[in-house]
Amino acid sequence: MKKLLFVLVAILLPLIVLAGVFGTSGAKYRVFNNDAFRAYREHTRLMSYYHYSHWEPEVRLNFSYDPDHLARVTAVSVDQWDDETGEWLENFMQGTVQYNNQGRATLVTAYAYFMGMEIPVIKQVSEFDSQRRLMHSYIYSGAFGKDDEWEPMHSTHIIYGSGTSLEVYEWEGDEEESYYHTLMDFDAQGRMIRGYHYASQDSLNWHLASKTEYVYHPNDTSTGADLIENAARYLPLSFLYEGQSFWGKTTLETEYFREGEDWFPEDRVIWEYNDLLNPVHRRDEYYLWGQWNIDYKNDFTYDANNQIDTIIGQEYDGDEYHLDEKIEFNWEQVAANNDLVVPLPKLDFKVHPNPFADMLSVETDSGKNAPLKLEVYNLRGQKLYQTTTNSKIVDWNGVDLKGKTLPAGVYFVHLSQDGVSGTKRVLKLK
């Protein structure tokens, strides 16, 4: 069982750390764009670790695709290497992906199979607006043996402003300050050049905790629209991606923490690229005793078709590097990409007053006679209240399903009618 848990952590680590990609961990973890949306798609992936003087296989991922949409991953089976028998234990974990008619991944679930038991491992639920932008993403961990097999672990909520500007709210379970809010500065291309990360214990009282600064390669052409598209495409499929660019072709990402009114460097990531602007080296460093110190590095190689071939990670002990882990990618050619994208209609509605103290009114002028369904969620993704009415106006007095008054904080009001829906953020005052 110990071996199983170790392997599960190795598989799910990209998903867990990417959950905070907009927050204080954003300088350390980004997704690798394997770009299965081009002429090639990933067939298998082999993960190994360096043991004494040789590479020891650990986990193998096998990808399945929708026959009608050749680039859409629909399932991933995971094989585990058995050190004692020298054989693969096939299908010890299975993951599935569901999509909406926009072509976006809305539900990812994974179960492990051990000694005849089905063990819930991870679930990710994502929601999008009519422009195919990611709005909410909820990650749940398995709660084996409990009445409810899924427990909230992390949630991300993206609020879009004018143009391609945005801000992000996050909730992280098992943290002393479990609420996070990221505000961003953008350059003329719409790229994020600075992220300010605020923390809170109650989602109401915030303090500025850290910031991350980004420097881009001179030939980087990414825009704010690319950042929004990457968030919608990759974050709901975090378990598929490792290592490369989420923001664009950055050469330097530096994270600072704040004490009083002063900023102090903490971590940084340095990227190097080849002539095709593919990353070839990534070096993680930490700041200590007035200088930057090497912590870890990744080296990237590519095949003849310019697809990622291997990622080799090495730890640094202060004097030299030591081989640590290796990821090998195996690709197959795709004849065509016939993914069909159908824009989803959006339900427009107003909420007032916002912020509110005692009563919130939700009003729509959709012109339909179908019933309205109102649902209220907190930052953890838990549904706290719901009601259905035949009126065009529905009021919420700030209570949960049991009639208990909810505390002050940020909530999300979700309104749906006749197959269309919309979501707005509201602030409840004390």
C-alpha positions in Angstrom: 0.0 0.0 0.0 2.9 2.3 0.7 4.3 1.8 -2.8 0.8 2.6 -4.2 0.5 5.8 -2.3 4.0 6.9 -3.4 3.2 6.3 -7.0 -0.2 8.2 -6.7 1.7 11.2 -5.4 4.1 11.1 -8.3 1.2 11.0 -10.8 -0.9 13.6 -9.1 1.8 16.1 -8.1 1.5 18.2 -11.4 -2.3 18.5 -10.8 -1.8 19.5 -7.1 0.8 22.1 -7.7 -0.9 23.5 -10.8 -3.9 24.2 -8.7 -2.0 27.2 -7.4 -0.6 28.3 -10.7 -1.9 31.9 -10.3 -1.0 32.1 -6.6 2.2 32.1 -4.7 3.5 28.9 -6.3 3.2 30.3 -9.8 6.9 31.0 -10.1 7.8 27.3 -9.7 5.3 25.3 -11.6 4.0 25.7 -15.2 2.4 23.3 -17.6 4.2 21.6 -20.5 2.4 22.2 -23.8 2.6 18.8 -25.4 0.2 20.3 -27.9 -1.8 17.2 -28.9 -3.9 19.7 -30.8 -1.3 19.7 -33.7 -0.4 16.8 -36.1 0.9 14.6 -33.3 -0.7 13.3 -30.1 0.9 11.6 -27.1 0.7 7.8 -27.1 2.5 6.8 -23.9 4.6 8.5 -21.3 7.2 6.7 -19.1 8.3 8.1 -15.8 11.5 6.8 -14.2 13.8 7.6 -11.2 17.5 7.3 -10.9 18.5 4.5 -8.6 22.2 4.1 -7.8 23.7 3.8 -11.3 20.7 3.2 -13.5 17.2 4.4 -14.4 14.4 2.5 -12.7 10.9 2.6 -14.4 8.2 3.7 -12.1 5.0 4.6 -13.9 3.7 4.4 -17.5 0.7 6.4 -18.8 -1.3 5.2 -21.8 -3.6 7.6 -23.6 -6.9 7.0 -25.4 -8.7 9.4 -27.7 -12.2 10.2 -28.9 -12.5 8.6 -32.4 -14.6 11.5 -33.6 -12.3 14.1 -32.1 -8.8 12.8 -32.7 -7.0 15.2 -30.4 -9.2 14.8 -27.3 -7.9 12.6 -24.6 -10.8 10.7 -23.2 -9.0 8.2 -20.9 -5.6 7.6 -19.3 -4.6 4.2 -17.9 -1.7 4.0 -15.5 0.7 1.1 -15.2 3.0 0.6 -12.2 6.4 -1.1 -12.4 6.8 -3.9 -9.9 10.4 -3.9 -8.7 10.2 -7.5 -7.3 8.8 -9.2 -10.4 10.3 -6.9 -13.0 6.9 -6.6 -14.7 4.3 -4.0 -15.3 1.1 -4.0 -13.2 -1.3 -2.8 -15.8 -4.3 -0.5 -15.2 -3.7 0.1 -11.5 -5.2 3.5 -12.0 -7.8 4.8 -14.6 -8.6 8.4 -15.4 -11.4 9.6 -17.6 -12.1 13.0 -19.2 -15.5 14.5 -20.2 -15.9 17.5 -22.5 -18.7 20.0 -23.2 -19.8 21.0 -26.8 -17.3 23.8 -26.7 -14.5 21.2 -26.7 -13.4 22.1 -23.1 -12.7 19.5 -20.5 -15.4 19.8 -17.7 -14.8 16.7 -15.6 -11.7 14.6 -14.9 -11.9 11.7 -12.5 -9.3 9.1 -11.4 -9.7 5.9 -9.5 -7.0 3.5 -8.3 -7.6 -0.3 -8.2 -5.8 -2.2 -5.4 -6.6 -5.6 -3.9 -10.1 -5.6 -5.4 -10.9 -2.2 -4.1 -11.8 0.9 -6.2 -10.1 3.9 -4.5 -11.2 7.4 -5.4 -8.0 9.5 -6.1 -8.8 12.9 -7.7 -11.6 14.7 -9.4 -11.5 18.1 -11.2 -14.7 19.9 -12.2 -14.3 23.0 -14.5 -16.8 25.5 -15.7 -16.6 27.9 -18.7 -18.4 31.0 -20.0 -19.9 31.5 -23.5 -16.6 32.7 -24.7 -14.9 29.4 -23.8 -13.0 31.1 -21.0 -12.3 29.2 -17.8 -14.4 30.6 -14.9 -14.2 28.0 -12.1 -12.2 24.9 -11.4 -12.7 22.7 -8.4 -10.3 19.9 -7.4 -11.3 17.2 -5.0 -9.3 14.5 -3.3 -10.5 11.0 -2.7 -12.0 10.2 0.6 -11.9 6.4 0.6 -14.3 4.8 3.1 -16.4 7.9 3.8 -20.0 8.5 2.9 -19.0 11.3 0.4 -16.0 9.9 -1.6 -14.8 13.3 -2.6 -13.4 16.1 -0.3 -12.7 19.7 -1.6 -9.0 20.3 -1.9 -8.6 23.4 -4.1 -10.7 25.8 -6.2 -9.8 28.5 -8.7 -12.1 31.4 -9.8 -11.1 33.7 -12.6 -12.8 37.1 -12.9 -12.4 38.8 -16.3 -12.1 42.6 -16.8 -11.8 44.8 -19.8 -9.8 43.5 -22.8 -7.8 40.5 -21.7 -7.3 41.6 -18.1 -8.2 39.2 -15.3 -7.9 38.5 -11.6 -8.0 35.3 -9.7 -9.4 34.0 -6.4 -8.3 30.6 -5.0 -9.0 28.5 -2.0 -6.5 25.9 -0.7 -7.5 23.3 1.9 -5.5 22.6 5.0 -3.8 26.0 5.0 -3.8 28.5 7.9 -4.5 31.2 5.4 -6.6 29.3 2.9 -7.9 32.1 0.6 -5.8 33.8 -2.0 -6.4 36.6 -4.4 -4.1 37.5 -7.3 -4.1 40.9 -9.0 -1.9 41.4 -12.1 0.0 44.0 -14.1 0.1 43.5 -17.9 2.4 44.9 -20.6 1.4 46.3 -24.0 1.0 42.7 -25.4 -1.4 41.8 -22.6 1.2 39.5 -20.9 1.3 39.3 -17.2 4.5 40.9 -16.0 3.7 41.0 -12.3 1.3 39.2 -10.0 0.5 40.4 -6.5 -0.7 37.6 -4.2 -3.0 38.5 -1.3 -3.8 36.0 1.5 -6.8 35.8 3.9 -8.2 33.5 6.6 -11.8 34.4 5.9 -11.9 35.8 2.3 -12.8 39.2 3.7 -9.7 40.6 5.4 -6.7 40.4 3.0 -3.0 41.2 3.3 -0.4 41.4 0.5 1.9 38.4 1.0 4.0 38.0 -2.1 4.6 38.9 -5.7 5.9 37.3 -8.8 7.7 39.1 -11.6 8.1 37.8 -15.2 10.6 38.7 -17.9 10.0 37.4 -21.4 12.2 36.3 -24.2 12.7 39.1 -26.8 11.1 36.9 -29.5 8.1 36.0 -27.4 4.9 36.9 -29.3 2.3 35.7 -26.7 -0.6 38.0 -25.8 -3.2 38.3 -23.1 -5.6 36.2 -25.3 -3.0 33.4 -25.2 -2.9 33.5 -21.4 -6.7 33.2 -21.3 -6.7 30.4 -23.8 -3.9 28.5 -22.0 -5.9 28.7 -18.8 -9.0 27.3 -20.4 -7.2 24.6 -22.3 -4.6 23.3 -19.9 -5.7 23.9 -16.3 -8.7 21.5 -16.5 -6.2 18.9 -17.9 -3.4 19.6 -15.5 -2.5 15.9 -15.1 -1.4 15.8 -18.7 1.1 18.6 -18.7 4.4 19.3 -17.1 7.3 21.7 -17.2 7.1 24.3 -20.0 5.2 27.5 -20.6 1.9 28.6 -19.3 2.5 32.4 -19.4 4.5 32.5 -22.6 8.2 32.3 -23.3 9.6 33.7 -20.0 13.3 33.8 -19.4 13.0 34.7 -15.7 10.3 34.3 -13.0 11.1 35.7 -9.6 9.0 35.4 -6.5 9.3 37.8 -3.5 7.8 37.7 -0.1 6.8 40.7 1.9 7.7 41.8 5.4 6.2 45.1 6.6 6.7 47.4 3.6 9.8 45.7 2.2 10.2 43.0 -0.5 12.7 40.2 -0.2 13.6 37.7 -3.0 12.7 34.1 -2.3 12.7 31.8 -5.4 13.3 32.2 -9.1 13.1 30.1 -12.3 15.5 30.7 -15.2 14.6 29.4 -18.7 16.8 28.9 -21.8 15.5 28.2 -25.3 16.7 26.9 -28.6 16.4 28.6 -32.0 12.8 27.3 -32.3 11.9 28.8 -29.0 11.5 25.4 -27.3 12.8 25.4 -23.8 16.0 23.4 -23.4 17.0 24.2 -19.8 15.1 25.2 -16.6 16.9 26.0 -13.4 15.2 26.5 -10.0 17.0 28.7 -7.5 16.4 29.9 -4.0 17.7 33.0 -2.2 19.7 32.6 1.0 22.4 34.6 2.8 22.4 37.4 0.2 22.8 35.2 -2.9 21.0 32.9 -5.3 21.6 29.2 -4.8 20.8 26.4 -7.3 18.2 23.9 -6.2 17.2 21.8 -9.3 17.3 21.8 -13.1 15.4 20.2 -15.9 16.9 19.5 -19.4 14.5 19.1 -22.4 15.2 17.3 -25.7 13.1 17.0 -28.8 12.6 14.5 -31.6 12.9 15.1 -35.3 9.3 16.3 -35.5 9.9 19.0 -32.8 7.9 17.1 -30.2 9.2 16.9 -26.6 11.2 13.7 -26.3 12.6 13.6 -22.7 12.7 15.7 -19.6 15.6 14.9 -17.2 15.6 16.4 -13.7 18.7 16.8 -11.6 19.1 17.8 -8.0 22.0 20.1 -6.9 23.8 19.4 -3.7 26.0 22.6 -3.6 28.8 21.1 -5.6 27.4 19.0 -8.4 24.2 17.8 -10.0 22.7 14.3 -9.4 20.3 12.6 -11.7 16.8 12.4 -10.1 13.9 11.7 -12.5 13.2 11.2 -16.2 10.1 11.5 -18.3 10.0 10.0 -21.8 7.3 10.8 -24.3 6.1 8.6 -27.2 4.1 10.3 -30.0 1.8 9.1 -32.8 0.8 11.1 -35.9 -2.8 12.3 -36.3 -4.4 12.4 -39.7 -6.6 15.4 -39.0 -8.0 17.5 -36.2 -11.8 17.7 -36.6 -12.7 19.0 -33.2 -16.0 20.8 -33.4 -16.5 23.9 -31.3 -20.0 25.2 -30.6 -20.4 28.4 -28.6 -22.6 28.0 -25.6 -25.4 30.6 -24.9 -25.1 32.6 -21.8 -27.9 33.6 -19.3 -27.5 37.4 -18.6 -28.7 38.6 -15.2 -28.1 41.3 -12.6 -27.4 41.1 -8.9 -28.0 44.0 -6.5 -26.9 45.4 -4.2 -23.3 44.1 -4.5 -21.8 44.0 -1.8 -24.9 43.2 0.2 -25.7 42.7 3.9 -29.1 41.2 4.4 -30.8 40.6 1.0 -29.5 40.0 -2.6 -31.8 40.3 -5.6 -31.1 38.4 -8.7 -32.9 39.5 -11.8 -33.0 38.3 -15.5 -34.8 39.6 -18.5 -34.3 36.5 -20.7 -37.9 36.6 -22.0 -38.4 32.9 -21.3 -41.2 31.4 -19.2 -39.1 28.4 -17.9 -38.3 28.2 -14.2 -35.2 29.9 -12.8 -32.8 27.9 -10.6 -30.6 29.8 -8.2 -27.5 28.2 -6.6 -25.0 29.7 -4.3 -21.4 28.4 -3.9 -18.5 29.3 -1.6 -14.9 29.6 -2.7 -14.4 25.9 -1.9 -16.9 24.9 -4.5 -19.5 23.7 -2.0 -23.1 24.4 -2.8 -24.7 26.2 0.2 -28.1 27.2 -1.1 -30.5 26.6 -4.0 -34.0 27.5 -4.9 -36.3 27.4 -8.0 -38.9 30.0 -9.0 -41.1 30.9 -11.9 -40.5 34.6 -11.4 -37.9 36.7 -13.2 -36.6 37.9 -9.8 -35.3 35.7 -7.0 -34.1 36.9 -3.7 -31.4 35.4 -1.4 -31.2 36.4 2.2 -27.7 35.1 2.8 -28.7 31.8 4.5 -27.7 28.2 3.7 -30.1 25.3 3.0 -30.8 24.9 6.7 -31.7 28.5 7.1 -28.5 29.4 9.0 -27.0 32.8 8.2 -23.7 32.5 6.3 -20.6 34.4 7.4 -19.3 37.4 5.5 -17.1 36.6 2.5 -17.0 36.0 -1.3 -19.7 33.8 -2.8 -20.7 32.8 -6.4 -24.3 33.0 -7.6 -25.1 30.6 -10.4 -28.4 31.1 -12.3 -29.7 28.7 -14.8 -32.8 28.5 -17.0 -33.8 26.2 -19.8 -30.3 24.8 -20.4 -28.4 28.1 -20.3 -26.7 29.6 -17.2 -24.4 32.3 -15.9 -22.4 33.0 -12.7 -21.5 36.2 -10.8 -19.3 36.9 -7.8 -20.9 38.7 -4.8 -19.6 39.9 -1.5 -21.6 39.4 1.6 -20.9 41.9 4.4 -21.1 41.2 8.1 
